[in-house]
Amino acid sequence: MSGMENRVVRLSKPLYEALPYLYIAAGLGAAVASYFLARHPWSDILLVLAAFCVLGGLVVLLKRRDYRAKRGEYRGNPLDENSLR
């Protein structure tokens, strides 16, 4: 069990940077699908999913922007590619 505690899963940088945009695109896709399935019971579920995806993507984008703008105010060493090795 102790070997599992230290295991860290990391995403590649391009995928990590693209995630908020993928969330927003998925949300917009769900909103379009909800529009075309207007009389289907899945329409409401897709609309709620769309709202959560777009909102989540925007939150992640704004949090990253805020962190990067105020990086000097945070304590500790900034994370960069060299510190992860």
Backbone bond lengths (Angstrom), bond angles and torsions (degrees), N, CA, C in turn:
res aa  C-N    CA-C-N  psi(-1)  N-CA   C-N-CA  omega(-1)  CA-C   N-CA-C  phi
1 M - - - 1.442 - - 1.522 112.25 -
2 S 1.317 118.67 -31.40 1.459 120.12 -175.25 1.527 111.81 -67.31
3 G 1.330 118.12 -26.50 1.456 120.67 177.64 1.518 112.33 -68.19
4 M 1.315 117.66 -28.93 1.463 122.22 -179.17 1.531 111.96 -76.13
5 E 1.315 118.02 -25.07 1.453 121.71 -176.66 1.516 112.02 -67.50
6 N 1.320 118.82 -33.08 1.453 122.61 -175.84 1.529 113.20 -91.30
7 R 1.292 117.35 -0.04 1.465 120.92 -176.59 1.529 110.00 -77.98
8 V 1.325 116.01 125.95 1.455 121.72 -179.92 1.529 108.13 -121.73
9 V 1.313 115.86 130.33 1.454 120.79 178.05 1.523 107.91 -98.37
10 R 1.323 116.22 126.73 1.457 120.88 -179.81 1.521 109.48 -122.69
11 L 1.310 115.46 143.93 1.458 121.74 175.87 1.517 109.15 -92.39
12 S 1.318 116.07 153.78 1.463 118.86 174.83 1.534 108.32 -66.91
13 K 1.313 116.34 152.31 1.461 120.70 -175.63 1.532 113.14 -59.51
14 P 1.342 119.66 -43.87 1.476 118.17 178.54 1.537 112.50 -61.52
15 L 1.326 117.05 -39.30 1.461 119.43 178.78 1.523 110.40 -68.99
16 Y 1.326 117.30 -41.43 1.460 121.75 178.98 1.528 111.10 -60.81
17 E 1.317 117.11 -42.70 1.460 120.85 -179.36 1.531 111.83 -71.64
18 A 1.323 117.99 -27.31 1.467 121.58 -177.33 1.525 113.10 -85.89
19 L 1.325 118.66 -14.76 1.459 120.91 -174.50 1.527 114.52 -55.36
20 P 1.326 121.27 -46.91 1.464 118.78 -179.97 1.524 112.49 -61.06
21 Y 1.321 116.74 -37.04 1.454 119.74 178.83 1.522 110.96 -69.89
22 L 1.327 117.02 -33.69 1.462 120.46 175.80 1.525 110.63 -67.73
23 Y 1.338 117.33 -38.80 1.463 120.64 176.35 1.532 110.42 -61.13
24 I 1.321 116.16 -46.11 1.465 120.53 -179.00 1.525 110.57 -65.30
25 A 1.332 117.18 -42.03 1.473 120.44 178.81 1.529 110.67 -64.06
26 A 1.324 117.17 -40.11 1.463 120.12 177.77 1.528 110.63 -64.45
27 G 1.320 115.98 -38.47 1.460 119.81 177.89 1.515 112.41 -65.79
28 L 1.327 116.32 -42.22 1.461 119.21 177.94 1.524 110.94 -66.58
29 G 1.324 116.36 -37.56 1.465 119.85 176.20 1.521 111.68 -63.77
30 A 1.320 117.03 -40.95 1.465 120.72 177.83 1.523 111.15 -66.25
31 A 1.339 117.25 -35.46 1.465 120.36 177.76 1.527 110.73 -66.81
32 V 1.323 117.10 -40.94 1.465 120.59 177.77 1.527 109.80 -65.56
33 A 1.327 117.03 -43.02 1.464 120.39 178.20 1.528 110.83 -62.82
34 S 1.328 116.53 -38.35 1.457 120.68 177.58 1.528 110.87 -62.82
35 Y 1.303 116.85 -38.13 1.467 121.18 179.01 1.528 111.13 -64.70
36 F 1.330 116.39 -43.65 1.458 119.80 -177.98 1.533 113.07 -76.01
37 L 1.317 117.22 -20.58 1.465 121.44 176.84 1.524 110.77 -103.57
38 A 1.322 116.89 39.90 1.460 122.39 -170.66 1.531 113.22 -56.90
39 R 1.298 118.96 -34.67 1.466 120.20 -177.27 1.525 112.89 -99.72
40 H 1.290 116.99 10.95 1.458 122.23 -179.17 1.529 108.93 -101.15
41 P 1.334 119.19 146.28 1.473 120.93 179.62 1.536 113.72 -60.33
42 W 1.332 118.33 -25.64 1.458 121.37 179.36 1.524 112.54 -70.57
43 S 1.301 117.48 -15.63 1.462 121.00 -176.38 1.528 111.87 -58.13
44 D 1.321 116.61 -46.72 1.472 120.06 -179.17 1.524 111.80 -66.45
45 I 1.316 116.34 -39.73 1.467 120.52 179.22 1.527 110.01 -64.05
46 L 1.335 116.23 -43.14 1.467 120.03 178.89 1.521 111.72 -64.80
47 L 1.312 116.99 -36.32 1.465 119.92 179.60 1.536 111.27 -66.20
48 V 1.328 116.60 -40.77 1.467 120.17 176.96 1.530 110.20 -66.25
49 L 1.325 116.58 -43.06 1.461 120.71 176.85 1.529 110.89 -59.96
50 A 1.320 116.43 -41.51 1.467 121.15 178.79 1.526 110.78 -60.61
51 A 1.323 116.48 -44.67 1.465 120.11 -179.37 1.526 110.86 -62.41
52 F 1.333 117.22 -43.81 1.463 120.48 179.83 1.523 111.59 -65.87
53 C 1.329 117.28 -40.76 1.468 120.06 -179.23 1.528 111.58 -65.64
54 V 1.321 116.55 -46.94 1.471 119.47 -179.52 1.526 110.05 -65.31
55 L 1.320 116.78 -44.91 1.464 120.04 179.22 1.525 111.38 -62.61
56 G 1.322 117.39 -43.74 1.464 120.96 178.80 1.519 112.00 -62.62
57 G 1.324 117.29 -43.25 1.461 120.82 177.82 1.518 112.31 -61.92
58 L 1.328 116.39 -41.88 1.470 119.85 178.75 1.528 111.44 -66.81
59 V 1.316 117.06 -39.06 1.471 120.27 178.70 1.524 110.60 -62.68
60 V 1.329 116.46 -45.10 1.468 119.80 -179.98 1.528 110.44 -63.73
61 L 1.332 117.26 -43.23 1.471 120.22 178.08 1.521 111.79 -59.79
62 L 1.328 116.86 -46.27 1.466 120.11 -177.88 1.528 112.10 -69.76
63 K 1.322 117.36 -36.98 1.471 119.97 177.63 1.524 111.06 -65.01
64 R 1.325 116.73 -42.53 1.468 119.60 178.00 1.519 110.90 -64.54
65 R 1.320 116.99 -42.29 1.467 120.10 179.66 1.525 110.54 -62.77
66 D 1.334 116.45 -42.59 1.461 120.46 179.15 1.522 111.09 -64.15
67 Y 1.326 117.23 -43.68 1.458 120.13 179.61 1.526 111.28 -62.56
68 R 1.328 116.23 -44.03 1.462 119.68 -178.34 1.526 111.49 -67.92
69 A 1.317 117.65 -33.22 1.464 120.81 179.21 1.528 111.14 -71.83
70 K 1.323 116.60 -33.74 1.466 120.79 -176.30 1.523 112.18 -110.52
71 R 1.289 117.97 25.92 1.467 123.05 -175.73 1.525 112.34 -54.71
72 G 1.315 117.96 -37.10 1.461 121.17 -178.16 1.517 113.53 -68.07
73 E 1.331 117.36 -21.80 1.455 120.73 -178.74 1.525 112.72 -81.55
74 Y 1.326 117.11 -18.43 1.463 120.17 -179.88 1.519 109.49 -79.90
75 R 1.329 116.18 143.34 1.460 121.03 178.98 1.519 109.88 -79.55
76 G 1.295 115.49 157.33 1.453 120.79 177.00 1.513 111.54 91.70
77 N 1.308 114.96 178.51 1.456 120.88 179.97 1.524 110.11 -82.70
78 P 1.321 117.46 140.16 1.456 118.81 175.59 1.525 109.85 -69.71
79 L 1.306 115.63 148.59 1.462 120.29 178.37 1.516 108.64 -81.41
80 D 1.288 115.72 125.00 1.456 120.45 172.84 1.529 107.71 -139.79
81 E 1.292 116.78 178.03 1.461 120.42 -175.35 1.524 112.11 -62.81
82 N 1.317 118.00 -33.24 1.468 120.93 -177.57 1.514 112.24 -72.86
83 S 1.328 117.91 -32.59 1.458 119.80 -177.12 1.527 112.60 -78.05
84 L 1.330 117.57 -13.61 1.462 121.13 -179.40 1.509 112.50 -86.30
85 R 1.284 118.58 -11.11 1.476 121.21 -176.78 1.484 112.50 -92.30
